[in-house]
């Protein structure tokens, strides 16, 4: 075996299987496996609290797979890597690409410095089915509408590569110096709010693989319809595993493709393509997390109301499906996708609060917080992004609850104070007769809040505000 020392820099690829960078490194030399916590390059999008909790446990799992030979560092990756190269006479540095704008800028600088030191620096695609520059319109401009992106772009692009096996040899090389422990990264919260998270998740590559196998074997057949009902276990819940790279999209794509006979296959693959679309948008429009893709929204009459925002964040709006979703987020680090659309619509349309507030809260609370998905999805629901929801589409949380949580199982799970309320009034408790409320032990304004806004009048207000944009056209 070649005795050249190669650094493999783990980032959002915390796995051994189907890891292109690791595969090449292990086939070409002894491998120094490193992870660097870089909190200084990301500016306002430094990793949120929930993501840091997940990362701690994911790194522990990865380190166990590497027989305790994962070297972890904190600080400037450029300095840390150059120091390692010089100290250990490193032949090459390999990594899998990330697509956040700040990482792209940073990584280009690192590659340039390494090349100046006559050190081979190579990056690979370990996180996407298609690179953002591979799926373009015929005029070489990026797609801004999802359906043609998927149907005309992805389907006719190169077939996603087959997953790679785990390297036969990991070529483990130890530095023996400057070692930090994963605990030294201080990723866990100082206030133990995370205890409830642990009961909902198993973290790491093995857990991700088992979850994918179980989903494709048992739940894919009911995915298209079942995914709309938050009480059902019909979604994959793979998103945090995909974000941290405990499993690759290629593994998920081909595991699903093994079920060609499933009528729901195309719908699941299109959802994976939405993730790709979001990354394409972020790559081609790097200001996506902060800047409206549709500039006419720059003058939208957003409100500033801290009480509204706090009620929304804590699940105390008085609208049960909204509150159930926000409490699910806080307790589990996750929210069902149907409910994400409902709470997002409620924030930006019924409350008329800027989508930035939602993006920031989700960034801190979601275990699957992904800059591309989070930004693109919030711009979609606000109506200011690519392929945006039409301005007149305002999700009514009461009718959404009645339709997609008809027995109230999901809502009662996260709002136990309403568990005795009949289904007829569960999503509109303000309409319940006093004797019904008393029998259910509900006192509006005391043990469950009165609605902070009226759905009908707040919808009219939103439509009037959006009409001001129409008048600018």
Buried (B, 14 or more C-beta within 10 A) or exposed (E): EEEBBBBBBBBBBBBBBBBBBBBBBBBBBBBBBBBBBBEEBBEEBBBBBBBBBBBBBBBBBBBEBBEEBBBBBBEBBBEBBBEBBEEBEBBBBBBBBBBBBBBBEBBEEBBEBBEEEEBBBBBBBBBBBBBBEBBBEEEEEBBBEBEEBBEBBBEEBEEBBEBBEBBEEBBBBEBEEEEEEBEEBEBBBEEEEBEEBEEEBEBBBBBBBEBBEEBBEEBBBBBBEBBBBBBBEBBBBBBBBBBBBBBBBBBBBBBBBEBEEBEBBEBBBBBBBBBBBBBBBBBBBBEBBEBBBBEEBEEBEBEEBEEBBEBBBEBBBBBBBBBBBBBBBBBBBBBBBBBBBBBBBBBBBBBBBBBBBBBBBBBBBBBBBBBBBBBBBBBBBBBBBBBBBEBEEBBBBBEBBBEBBEEBEBBBBBBEBBBBBEBEBBBBBBEBEEEBBEEBEBEBEEEBBEBBBEBEEBBEBBBEBBEEBEEEE
